[in-house]
Amino acid sequence: MLEYAILLTTSPGKVTEADIGALRTAGFSDRDILDIAEVTAYYAYANRIADGLGITAEPWIPDES
């Protein structure tokens, strides 16, 4: 699941049916796969909007750098 989420985040055009098949083989249902894709895409979207608007993190969020 995490490998798929990373691929979807960093190289979405490289996701293939084989990647989806690997999730099914690991036991994820089609609904699970949809949920994984939606959550991954939502966080990518939200982070890009925040970054694009120059929004800074709340003071209680640790700096990851």
N, CA and C of each residue as an Amber inpcrd file, in Angstrom:
protein
   195
   0.8260000  -1.1870000   0.0000000   0.0000000   0.0000000   0.0000000
   0.8710000   1.2500000   0.0000000   1.8880000   1.2670000   0.8400000
   2.7360000   2.4540000   0.9170000   3.5380000   2.6500000  -0.3660000
   4.0050000   1.5700000  -0.9570000   4.7250000   1.6890000  -2.2310000
   3.8130000   2.2870000  -3.2940000   2.5500000   1.8480000  -3.3290000
   1.5810000   2.3920000  -4.2770000   1.3380000   3.8730000  -4.0000000
   1.1670000   4.2440000  -2.7330000   0.9210000   5.6450000  -2.3800000
   2.1060000   6.5200000  -2.7740000   3.3150000   6.0270000  -2.5700000
   4.5010000   6.7910000  -2.9660000   4.5500000   6.9420000  -4.4760000
   4.2950000   5.8560000  -5.2030000   4.2950000   5.9250000  -6.6690000
   3.2240000   6.8950000  -7.1620000   2.0360000   6.8180000  -6.5940000
   0.9470000   7.7120000  -6.9960000   1.2930000   9.1660000  -6.7060000
   2.0180000   9.4070000  -5.6370000   2.4040000  10.7650000  -5.2640000
   3.5320000  11.3090000  -6.1310000   4.5460000  10.4880000  -6.3640000
   5.7480000  10.9740000  -7.0520000   5.7150000  10.7970000  -8.5590000
   5.0280000   9.7840000  -9.0400000   4.9970000   9.4900000 -10.4870000
   3.6380000   8.9330000 -10.8860000   2.5790000   9.7090000 -10.7680000
   1.2440000   9.1660000 -11.0130000   1.0510000   8.5830000 -12.4110000
   1.7620000   9.0980000 -13.3760000   1.6390000   8.5800000 -14.7370000
   2.2600000   7.2120000 -14.9280000   3.0000000   6.7510000 -13.9420000
   3.6500000   5.4460000 -14.0360000   2.8700000   4.3310000 -13.3340000
   1.7300000   4.6580000 -12.7340000   0.9030000   3.6320000 -12.1080000
   0.3310000   2.7440000 -13.2220000   0.4490000   1.4290000 -13.0270000
  -0.0440000   0.4780000 -14.0320000  -1.0480000  -0.4810000 -13.4050000
  -1.6730000  -1.2600000 -14.2490000  -2.5870000  -2.2940000 -13.7720000
  -1.8540000  -3.2860000 -12.8720000  -0.5760000  -3.4990000 -13.1350000
   0.2120000  -4.4000000 -12.2800000   0.2960000  -3.8650000 -10.8520000
   0.3750000  -2.5510000 -10.6890000   0.4030000  -1.9630000  -9.3490000
  -0.9140000  -2.2170000  -8.6240000  -2.0040000  -2.1030000  -9.3530000
  -3.3230000  -2.3760000  -8.7800000  -3.4400000  -3.8690000  -8.4580000
  -2.9310000  -4.6970000  -9.3600000  -2.9530000  -6.1420000  -9.1350000
  -2.1790000  -6.5330000  -7.8880000  -1.0630000  -5.8620000  -7.6400000
  -0.2700000  -6.1540000  -6.4460000  -1.0640000  -5.8320000  -5.1770000
  -1.8450000  -4.7660000  -5.2190000  -2.6880000  -4.4420000  -4.0690000
  -3.7670000  -5.5020000  -3.8650000  -4.3560000  -5.9640000  -4.9580000
  -5.3720000  -7.0220000  -4.8550000  -4.7450000  -8.3050000  -4.2990000
  -3.5590000  -8.6310000  -4.7830000  -2.8600000  -9.8250000  -4.3020000
  -2.5580000  -9.7180000  -2.8070000  -2.2870000  -8.5070000  -2.3440000
  -2.0080000  -8.2760000  -0.9240000  -3.2830000  -8.3150000  -0.0810000
  -4.4330000  -8.4350000  -0.7310000  -5.6870000  -8.5740000   0.0050000
  -6.5820000  -7.3540000   0.0320000  -6.1950000  -6.3030000  -0.6860000
  -7.0350000  -5.1060000  -0.7170000  -8.1670000  -5.2830000  -1.7230000
  -9.3670000  -4.8880000  -1.3200000 -10.5180000  -4.9280000  -2.2220000
 -10.4560000  -3.7240000  -3.1630000 -11.2930000  -3.7460000  -4.1790000
 -11.3470000  -2.6000000  -5.0840000 -11.7540000  -1.3350000  -4.3200000
 -12.6580000  -1.4610000  -3.3580000 -13.0590000  -0.3040000  -2.5380000
 -11.8690000   0.1960000  -1.7160000 -11.0900000  -0.7320000  -1.1620000
  -9.8910000  -0.3420000  -0.4050000  -8.9240000   0.4310000  -1.3060000
  -8.7350000  -0.0630000  -2.5100000  -7.8030000   0.5750000  -3.4520000
  -8.2950000   1.9690000  -3.8070000  -9.5830000   2.1150000  -4.0080000
 -10.1620000   3.4340000  -4.2660000  -9.9040000   4.3630000  -3.0880000
 -10.1270000   3.8710000  -1.8830000  -9.8830000   4.6880000  -0.6910000
  -8.4190000   5.1060000  -0.5950000  -7.5030000   4.1830000  -0.8640000
  -6.0710000   4.4940000  -0.8240000  -5.7520000   5.5930000  -1.8410000
  -6.2630000   5.4440000  -3.0480000  -6.0010000   6.4360000  -4.1000000
  -6.5980000   7.7930000  -3.7300000  -7.8080000   7.7870000  -3.1970000
  -8.4620000   9.0540000  -2.8520000  -7.7370000   9.7780000  -1.7130000
  -7.3490000   9.0510000  -0.6880000  -6.6560000   9.6850000   0.4350000
  -5.2960000  10.2080000  -0.0150000  -4.5790000   9.4080000  -0.8040000
  -3.2770000   9.8340000  -1.3120000  -3.4190000  11.0940000  -2.1660000
  -4.3890000  11.0880000  -3.0650000  -4.6080000  12.2320000  -3.9470000
  -5.0540000  13.4620000  -3.1620000  -5.9060000  13.2640000  -2.1580000
  -6.3760000  14.3970000  -1.3630000  -5.2130000  15.0880000  -0.6460000
  -4.3440000  14.3060000  -0.0330000  -3.2190000  14.9170000   0.6900000
  -2.2600000  15.6090000  -0.2710000  -2.0470000  15.0260000  -1.4450000
  -1.2110000  15.6950000  -2.4440000  -1.8410000  17.0310000  -2.8450000
  -3.1420000  17.0210000  -3.0800000  -3.8710000  18.2380000  -3.4480000
  -3.7840000  19.2870000  -2.3350000  -4.1070000  18.8760000  -1.1210000
  -4.1270000  19.8180000   0.0010000  -2.7460000  20.4240000   0.2510000
  -1.7160000  19.5980000   0.1730000  -0.3590000  20.1050000   0.3770000
   0.0610000  21.0620000  -0.7250000  -0.3220000  20.7820000  -1.9660000
   0.0330000  21.6840000  -3.0650000  -0.7030000  23.0150000  -2.9560000
  -1.9520000  22.9730000  -2.5260000  -2.6960000  24.2240000  -2.3230000
  -2.0240000  25.0420000  -1.2110000  -1.7250000  24.3900000  -0.0970000
  -1.0920000  25.0980000   1.0210000   0.2620000  25.6520000   0.6030000
   1.0750000  24.8450000  -0.0670000   2.3860000  25.3140000  -0.5170000
   2.2410000  26.4510000  -1.5270000   1.2850000  26.3080000  -2.4380000
   1.0790000  27.3120000  -3.4810000   0.5930000  28.6470000  -2.9490000
  -0.0390000  28.6240000  -1.7920000  -0.5290000  29.8590000  -1.1800000
   0.4040000  30.3730000  -0.0960000   1.5110000  29.6520000   0.1140000
   2.4750000  30.0830000   1.1160000   2.0140000  29.8990000   2.5470000
   1.0820000  28.9940000   2.7550000   0.5860000  28.7420000   4.1050000
   1.6630000  28.0030000   4.8900000   1.9240000  28.4770000   6.0860000
   2.9140000  27.8300000   6.9340000   2.2220000  26.9060000   7.9280000
   2.9740000  25.9530000   8.4400000   2.4460000  24.9910000   9.3900000
   2.1490000  25.6680000  10.7270000   1.2400000  25.0690000  11.4550000
   0.9380000  25.5380000  12.8020000   2.1960000  25.3920000  13.6610000
   2.3730000  26.2550000  14.6540000   3.5850000  26.2040000  15.4830000
   3.7970000  24.8710000  16.2060000   2.7240000  24.1360000  16.4760000
   2.8530000  22.8720000  17.2050000   3.2800000  21.7130000  16.3080000
   3.3180000  21.9130000  14.9910000   3.7410000  20.8640000  14.0620000
   5.2570000  20.9190000  13.9310000   5.9510000  19.8010000  14.2020000
   7.4120000  19.8190000  14.1180000   7.9090000  20.0240000  12.6900000
   9.0180000  20.7230000  12.5520000   9.6540000  20.9450000  11.2550000
  10.3870000  19.6680000  10.8530000  10.0880000  19.1540000   9.6490000
  10.6790000  17.8910000   9.1960000  12.0230000  18.0730000   8.4960000
  12.5430000  19.2740000   8.4510000  13.8080000  19.4750000   7.7400000
  15.0090000  19.1970000   8.5870000
